[in-house]
Amino acid sequence: MNEPDRTKTYRRPTATAYASAIGVIGLDLRGETPASKKQVYSWALWDWATQPFNTVILTFIFTALYLTTDAFLPADIAALDADDKVLKMAEADLATGLGLGSTIAALAILLIAPVLGQRADAAGRHKLWLGIGTGALILCMLGLWFVEPTPNLFWLGVALISAGTVFGEIAAVNSNAMLIGIANPKTVGRISGLGWGFGYIGGIVALVIVVVFYSMDWFGLSADNGLPFRIIAVGCALWAIVFSIPIFLNVPEPSAGRAERKVGFFASYALLVKDVIGLYRNPETRTTFWFLLSSAVFRDGLAAVFAFGAVIAGQVFHFGFLDLVIFGIAANLIAGVSTIIAGRFDDRFGPKRIILTAIGSMSLAGLAVFFLVDAGTIVFWIGGLIFCAFVGPAQAAGRSFLALGRPLHSVRSLCESSVSD
């Protein structure tokens, strides 16, 4: 029996049409022609532009240090001692409310994103839907200006953040689809990793600006009515406006569309079901079906981590403002660097190995934080940073894996969406 030659490097398969299933519009259409650096960096800047919503608003600052704190509790409960069980239960209820909003957002993504993806694919209008999703996300961030610290406005904050999550996901699906317009099978890993890396680095810069804002005592601004946090939300919106412009100016549509798939809105659901069934029934594409299903579960877990990781740090491990922000900066730095590096390993060894290694490592880190919680904050620091070192590579490799085979955009939209939180 001959031993396999382990000296050979991984070769990416060329995307081909699925027999009797779904036609592929993929990386093979670009051939060997590299995209210009202007196009590549313009595409990557979109991750940089929208990352503050995830890092500053959703994870580390607005929800963890403002929306789920006693600022949104009745005055008599907020005045209780920090160790009082009533106060702790009330803060837990706020986190539960945020979780409910996240669940509704996830269900909305599940119902809407696949059909919008199918229609964008058919019409060749990814940039249009990218613009709609990005614009709506920006409006949600601007709307957080009106979320003053009173119990009646808590649900407005939850609604705006949840809606922003939905619109951000719709935009991200179309940004991901545009990857095939600037990458080929030899470069998809590093370009995908570059995008995620830019996002994490953008999150670092945004958090550093928040630290400066805080250390300068909010530049003399009153802290009443949650003014610093509301200004931070508006700043994230302005950031997104400025840095999202290049992708619309410089990155081409990945295709001219697919006229044979243009159907009515409700007929798009029937087409989606047909596509999913086609993936499963065809032996050549059944592994893609299972990959997409597992990807949905994986992304769902990450959505929960991003939404509640910092809330857990604050409520369980008692992280203060600077503790949480410094952890966020360290987490984004590690995630950004590891993602850019992993992109090159992705091109050499293939995305599947990167995904399996990353998921295994994240699972171990998460279990360690859970079982060793009594050891204190050091466990959260070590376990959390190890987790972050692998989360970016897993996300980037998942995107390049999809781009390599390029299953129908609407099917990918379905499986990129979180199902529940």
Salt bridges, closest charged atoms under 4 A:
GLU32 OE1 - LYS186 NZ 3.52
ASP47 OD2 - ARG399 NH2 3.76
ASP121 OD1 - HIS126 NE2 3.18
ASP121 OD1 - ARG406 NH2 3.37
GLU148 OE2 - ARG230 NH2 3.82
GLU260 OE2 - ARG258 NE 3.31
ASP275 OD2 - ARG261 NH2 2.51
ASP346 OD1 - ARG12 NH2 2.14
ASP347 OD1 - ARG12 NH2 3.18
ASP347 OD2 - ARG190 NE 3.09
GLU416 OE2 - ARG299 NH2 3.97
GLU416 OE2 - ARG412 NE 3.66
